Amino acid sequence: MSDRRISIESYILLGLASLGYFLFMFSWFSLAAYLVPIVEELGLSSTQAGVVTGAVQLSYIPLALVSGLVIDRLGSRTSLGVGLFVIGSAHIGRGLSAGFTTILLSTLLLGVGGTAITFGLPKLVSELFPPERSGTMSSVYIVGSTLGSATVFAVARPLVGPLAGGWRPFFVYTGVVVAGFAAVWSVVSWYLWGRIEWFPDSADDQSFSLASMRNDLVRVVTHYGLLLLVVIGTMRLFITHGLSNWLPTILEARGMTPALAGTLTSLFILIRVLGILGIPVLSDRFATRRLPIIGCGLAGAAGMVGLIVANTVPTLVFSLVLVGAFVIGGLSPLIRAIPIEMDGIGPHLTAVATGLIFTVGEIGGFMGPFLIGLLHDVTGSFGVALGVLALASLFAAVAGYYLNEPSDSERSPAATDRD
């Protein structure tokens, strides 16, 4: 354990950055909350709606790794401020969209800004806190993101949207708030940054030279444990974005009112907090990362099967709890915290390692909502798509079985045979 003092400024900065993650997720999932009226007004097909709802994930695929390299060198403070401003501007653009092309381009731009949040926050944790606190501190900002997406489903369409005058002004007003918060973050973080205790011992001479970035890339793409974590992250994002973007529509297709569908979707998102806070604690308590990952994957698969066969609200809620608390909530902080703990990765390569996870992972993040829309167009129902998500959760459990504990991450693949 580190004996260096964690300053109060570190906690303030983490809390403020977590609020930024809240606003990012609130903006991102405003589209899913308003998907039905947006589809009707813009005349989108289900396939086009799947492309748009997966556009943020799509933008991560070519940019995540590059963004991680830049953030490792630029630092989290500047990256978060720039990212929030881009998100706010893009969300304003979504509110002014005239059709499929313009709302797609604006959503892609929102994803560009989002990369700075997704990879800047693990970097921020590595700068403000010692490695042994990374799991708990990662849970803090993930709770912020979860509350953001839950809040938008609960209040956007049924409450705030009508007061604002519909989805277009709602998007514009939200974008202005996010851009304004970017300015607040920039000023406050600049003022507090010199007062914090910086935990990495050195910057390791990271530069923007091609040789430096190439060396970092080689280290992460050849790391056995990290590559398995990429598989787990891909399956989680496939499930998360596929189900989160389509769940209100799936529930409305079953005859639920928009208000009830929004309430259950908010519950589905809020229940993730149990996994976000509870799974890392259990993982730390029993000194294992493998077993929680395996358990979360199996629980998520069971919950997804439950969503297919559920015919009452209680069984539907129980299935949503299994999926939300375990495979989505429980895996999220582990995926972000484990690279900080891994030999050969650590705080030095936190952002680029997370970038690799999301570069590949967001292929799954895009394919999730896209395939659900495509399979619905082809089959006329959502049952087949939910079955595919169940298989993805099982695959995450299998990858977790072969994952070494972080302290053993440099062992060769041949050393992974279980006793």
C-alpha positions in Angstrom: 0.0 0.0 0.0 1.2 3.5 -0.8 1.9 5.7 2.2 1.5 8.9 0.2 -1.3 11.2 1.1 -4.4 11.4 -1.1 -5.4 15.0 -1.1 -9.0 16.2 -0.9 -8.4 17.9 -4.3 -8.1 14.5 -5.8 -11.5 13.5 -4.6 -13.0 16.8 -5.8 -11.5 16.3 -9.3 -12.7 12.7 -9.5 -16.2 13.8 -8.5 -16.3 16.7 -11.0 -15.0 14.4 -13.8 -17.7 11.8 -12.8 -20.3 14.5 -13.4 -18.7 15.0 -16.8 -19.2 11.3 -17.5 -22.8 11.7 -16.3 -23.4 14.5 -18.9 -21.7 12.5 -21.6 -24.0 9.5 -21.1 -27.0 11.7 -20.6 -26.3 13.2 -24.0 -25.4 9.9 -25.7 -28.5 8.0 -24.7 -30.9 10.9 -25.3 -31.1 9.4 -28.8 -32.2 6.0 -27.5 -34.7 7.6 -25.1 -36.3 9.5 -28.0 -35.7 6.8 -30.7 -39.4 6.2 -31.5 -40.3 9.9 -32.3 -36.9 10.5 -34.0 -37.5 7.5 -36.3 -41.0 8.7 -37.1 -40.0 12.3 -37.8 -36.8 11.6 -39.8 -38.3 8.5 -41.6 -35.6 6.1 -40.5 -35.8 2.3 -41.1 -35.0 -0.1 -38.3 -31.6 -0.7 -39.9 -30.8 3.0 -40.2 -31.9 3.5 -36.5 -29.5 0.7 -35.6 -26.7 2.4 -37.4 -27.4 5.8 -35.7 -27.7 4.3 -32.3 -24.4 2.5 -32.8 -22.6 5.5 -34.3 -20.9 6.5 -31.1 -19.4 3.0 -30.8 -18.5 3.1 -34.5 -16.5 6.2 -34.0 -14.5 4.5 -31.3 -13.2 1.8 -33.6 -10.7 3.9 -35.6 -10.1 6.5 -32.9 -9.8 4.6 -29.5 -6.2 3.5 -29.8 -5.0 6.8 -31.1 -7.0 8.6 -28.5 -5.4 6.5 -25.8 -1.9 7.3 -27.1 -2.6 11.0 -27.1 -4.2 11.0 -23.6 -1.2 9.2 -22.1 0.9 12.0 -23.4 -1.4 15.0 -23.1 -2.8 14.1 -19.7 -6.3 13.7 -18.4 -7.1 17.3 -17.5 -6.8 18.8 -20.9 -8.3 15.8 -22.6 -11.5 15.8 -20.5 -12.1 19.5 -21.1 -11.7 19.2 -24.9 -13.8 16.1 -25.0 -16.7 17.6 -23.1 -16.8 20.7 -25.4 -16.9 18.5 -28.5 -19.7 16.4 -27.0 -21.8 19.5 -26.2 -21.3 20.9 -29.7 -22.2 17.5 -31.3 -25.4 17.2 -29.3 -26.5 20.6 -30.4 -25.9 19.4 -34.0 -28.1 16.3 -33.3 -30.9 18.6 -32.3 -30.7 20.5 -35.6 -30.5 17.3 -37.8 -32.6 17.2 -40.9 -32.3 13.5 -41.8 -30.3 10.3 -41.5 -27.0 11.7 -42.8 -26.9 14.8 -40.5 -28.0 13.0 -37.3 -25.4 10.2 -38.1 -22.6 12.7 -38.6 -23.4 14.6 -35.4 -23.6 11.3 -33.4 -20.2 10.2 -34.8 -18.8 13.6 -33.7 -20.3 13.0 -30.2 -18.4 9.7 -30.2 -15.1 11.5 -31.0 -15.5 13.7 -27.9 -16.6 10.7 -25.9 -13.2 8.9 -26.4 -11.6 11.6 -24.3 -14.0 10.8 -21.5 -13.8 7.1 -21.7 -10.0 6.9 -21.7 -9.3 10.1 -19.9 -11.0 9.0 -16.7 -8.9 5.8 -16.2 -5.9 8.0 -16.8 -7.2 10.5 -14.3 -7.6 7.7 -11.7 -4.0 6.5 -12.3 -2.7 10.1 -11.8 -4.7 10.9 -8.7 -4.7 7.6 -6.8 -2.4 4.7 -6.1 -2.9 1.4 -8.0 -4.4 -0.4 -5.1 -7.3 2.1 -5.1 -8.0 1.9 -8.8 -10.9 -0.6 -8.5 -12.9 1.5 -6.0 -12.1 4.8 -7.7 -13.1 3.5 -11.1 -16.4 2.5 -9.6 -17.0 6.1 -8.7 -17.0 7.5 -12.2 -18.8 4.5 -13.6 -21.6 5.2 -11.2 -21.7 8.7 -12.6 -22.0 7.3 -16.1 -24.7 4.9 -15.1 -26.7 7.6 -13.4 -26.4 9.7 -16.5 -27.9 7.0 -18.8 -30.5 6.0 -16.3 -31.7 9.6 -15.7 -32.2 10.4 -19.4 -34.5 7.4 -19.8 -36.4 8.3 -16.7 -36.9 12.1 -17.3 -36.1 13.0 -20.9 -39.1 11.8 -22.9 -41.8 11.6 -20.2 -40.9 14.8 -18.2 -38.3 17.3 -19.4 -38.9 16.8 -23.2 -42.5 18.0 -23.2 -41.4 21.1 -21.1 -38.6 21.8 -23.6 -40.9 21.5 -26.6 -39.8 18.1 -28.0 -36.6 16.2 -28.7 -35.0 18.9 -30.9 -34.9 21.7 -28.3 -34.1 19.2 -25.6 -31.0 18.1 -27.5 -29.9 21.7 -28.1 -30.4 22.8 -24.4 -28.5 19.7 -23.2 -25.7 20.4 -25.6 -25.3 24.0 -24.3 -25.2 22.7 -20.7 -22.4 20.2 -21.6 -20.3 22.8 -23.4 -20.7 25.1 -20.4 -19.6 22.4 -18.1 -16.5 21.9 -20.2 -15.5 25.5 -19.3 -16.2 24.8 -15.6 -14.0 21.7 -15.7 -11.2 23.6 -17.4 -11.1 26.4 -14.8 -11.6 24.3 -11.7 -9.1 21.5 -12.7 -6.5 24.1 -13.6 -6.9 25.7 -10.2 -6.7 22.4 -8.2 -4.2 20.5 -10.3 -1.1 22.0 -8.6 -2.4 21.0 -5.2 -2.7 17.2 -5.8 -0.3 14.4 -5.0 0.6 12.8 -8.3 1.1 9.0 -7.8 3.0 7.8 -10.8 6.7 8.2 -10.0 7.6 9.6 -13.4 6.3 10.4 -16.8 8.6 7.7 -18.3 9.6 10.1 -21.1 6.5 9.6 -23.1 6.6 11.8 -26.2 4.6 12.2 -29.4 7.5 10.7 -31.4 6.6 7.7 -33.7 9.1 5.5 -32.0 7.6 6.2 -28.5 4.1 5.5 -29.7 5.1 2.4 -31.7 6.8 1.0 -28.6 3.7 1.5 -26.5 1.5 -0.1 -29.1 3.8 -3.2 -29.3 3.7 -3.6 -25.5 -0.1 -3.5 -25.3 -1.0 -5.6 -28.4 1.4 -8.4 -27.4 0.3 -8.6 -23.8 -1.5 -11.9 -23.3 -3.7 -10.9 -20.4 -4.7 -7.7 -22.0 -5.8 -9.4 -25.2 -8.1 -11.7 -23.2 -9.5 -8.6 -21.5 -10.1 -7.2 -25.0 -12.4 -10.2 -25.7 -14.3 -9.7 -22.4 -14.7 -6.0 -23.1 -15.9 -6.7 -26.6 -18.6 -9.1 -25.4 -19.7 -6.7 -22.7 -20.0 -3.7 -25.1 -21.9 -5.9 -27.6 -24.5 -6.7 -24.9 -24.5 -3.3 -23.2 -25.1 -1.1 -26.3 -27.3 -3.6 -28.1 -29.7 -4.0 -25.2 -29.5 -0.4 -23.8 -30.3 1.2 -27.1 -33.1 -1.1 -28.0 -34.7 -2.0 -24.7 -37.3 0.7 -24.6 -38.3 -0.2 -28.1 -38.4 -3.9 -27.3 -40.6 -3.2 -24.3 -42.9 -1.0 -26.3 -43.2 -3.7 -28.9 -44.5 -6.0 -26.1 -47.4 -3.5 -25.6 -45.9 -1.4 -22.8 -46.5 2.4 -22.6 -43.5 4.7 -23.2 -43.6 5.7 -19.6 -43.5 2.1 -18.3 -40.8 1.1 -20.8 -38.8 4.1 -19.8 -39.2 3.2 -16.1 -38.1 -0.4 -16.6 -35.1 0.8 -18.7 -34.1 3.2 -16.0 -34.3 0.3 -13.5 -32.2 -1.8 -15.8 -29.5 0.9 -15.9 -29.7 1.8 -12.2 -29.4 -1.8 -11.1 -26.0 -1.9 -12.6 -24.8 0.2 -9.6 -25.1 -3.0 -7.5 -22.6 -4.7 -9.7 -20.4 -1.7 -10.2 -20.0 -1.2 -6.4 -20.3 -4.8 -5.3 -18.3 -6.9 -7.7 -15.0 -5.0 -7.3 -15.4 -5.3 -3.5 -15.9 -9.0 -3.7 -13.0 -9.3 -6.2 -10.7 -7.4 -3.8 -12.0 -9.4 -0.8 -11.2 -12.8 -2.3 -8.1 -11.5 -4.3 -9.3 -12.8 -7.6 -10.3 -11.2 -11.0 -11.0 -14.4 -12.9 -13.9 -15.8 -10.8 -16.0 -12.6 -10.8 -15.7 -12.4 -14.5 -16.8 -16.0 -15.0 -19.7 -15.5 -12.6 -20.8 -12.3 -14.2 -20.8 -13.9 -17.7 -22.8 -16.9 -16.6 -25.4 -14.7 -14.7 -25.8 -12.5 -17.7 -26.4 -15.4 -20.0 -29.1 -16.7 -17.7 -30.7 -13.3 -17.5 -30.8 -12.9 -21.3 -32.5 -16.3 -21.7 -35.0 -15.0 -19.1 -35.7 -12.0 -21.2 -36.7 -14.2 -24.1 -39.1 -16.4 -22.2 -40.4 -13.9 -19.6 -44.1 -13.2 -19.8 -44.8 -11.3 -16.6 -43.3 -8.0 -15.3 -41.7 -9.7 -12.2 -39.8 -12.3 -14.3 -38.9 -9.6 -16.8 -37.5 -7.4 -13.9 -35.5 -10.4 -12.5 -34.0 -11.1 -15.8 -33.0 -7.4 -16.3 -31.4 -7.5 -12.8 -29.2 -10.4 -13.7 -28.1 -8.8 -17.0 -27.7 -5.3 -15.6 -26.0 -6.1 -12.2 -23.6 -8.7 -13.5 -22.5 -8.8 -17.1 -22.9 -5.0 -17.6 -22.4 -3.5 -14.2 -20.0 -6.0 -12.6 -17.6 -6.3 -15.6 -17.4 -2.5 -16.2 -15.0 -1.4 -13.3 -13.0 -4.6 -13.6 -12.2 -4.0 -17.3 -11.0 -0.5 -16.5 -9.1 -1.3 -13.3 -7.3 -4.5 -14.3 -4.9 -2.8 -16.8 -3.6 -0.5 -14.1 -2.7 -3.5 -12.0 -1.2 -5.6 -14.8 2.6 -6.1 -14.9 3.8 -4.6 -18.2 0.9 -2.2 -18.4 0.3 -0.2 -15.2 -0.4 3.6 -14.9 2.1 4.4 -17.6 0.0 2.7 -20.3 -3.4 2.9 -18.8 -5.0 5.1 -21.5 -3.6 3.2 -24.5 -4.4 -0.2 -22.9 -8.0 1.0 -22.4 -7.9 2.4 -25.9 -7.0 -1.1 -27.3 -9.9 -2.7 -25.3 -12.3 -0.2 -26.8 -10.9 -0.1 -30.3 -11.8 -3.8 -30.7 -14.6 -3.7 -28.1 -16.6 -1.0 -29.9 -16.8 -3.3 -32.9 -19.0 -5.3 -30.6 -20.6 -2.0 -29.3 -21.6 -1.1 -32.9 -22.7 -4.6 -33.9 -24.9 -5.0 -30.9 -27.6 -2.3 -31.8 -27.0 -2.8 -35.5 -27.6 -6.6 -35.4 -30.7 -6.2 -33.2 -32.2 -3.7 -35.8 -31.2 -6.0 -38.7 -32.5 -9.2 -37.1 -35.7 -7.4 -36.3 -36.1 -6.4 -39.9 -35.4 -9.9 -41.1 -37.4 -11.9 -38.4 -40.0 -9.4 -37.3 -39.2 -10.1 -33.6 -36.4 -9.5 -31.0 -36.1 -13.1 -29.8 -33.2 -14.2 -32.1 -31.2 -11.1 -31.3 -31.6 -11.7 -27.5 -30.3 -15.3 -28.0 -27.2 -13.9 -29.7 -26.6 -11.6 -26.7 -26.9 -14.6 -24.4 -24.1 -16.4 -26.4 -21.9 -13.3 -26.1 -22.3 -13.4 -22.3 -21.2 -17.0 -22.2 -18.2 -16.2 -24.4 -17.2 -13.6 -21.8 -17.3 -16.2 -19.1 -15.1 -18.5 -21.2 -12.5 -15.8 -21.8 -12.5 -15.0 -18.1 -11.6 -18.6 -17.3 -8.4 -18.3 -19.3 -7.5 -14.9 -17.9 -4.5 -14.9 -15.5 -4.7 -12.9 -12.3 -3.0 -9.5 -12.9 0.0 -10.4 -10.8 0.6 -13.4 -13.1 -0.2 -11.5 -16.4 3.3 -11.9 -17.8 3.1 -15.7 -17.7 3.0 -17.3 -21.1 -0.2 -18.8 -22.6 1.2 -22.2 -21.9 1.3 -21.5 -18.2 -2.5 -21.0 -18.0 -3.4 -24.7 -17.5 -5.4 -24.9 -14.3 -4.3 -27.1 -11.4 
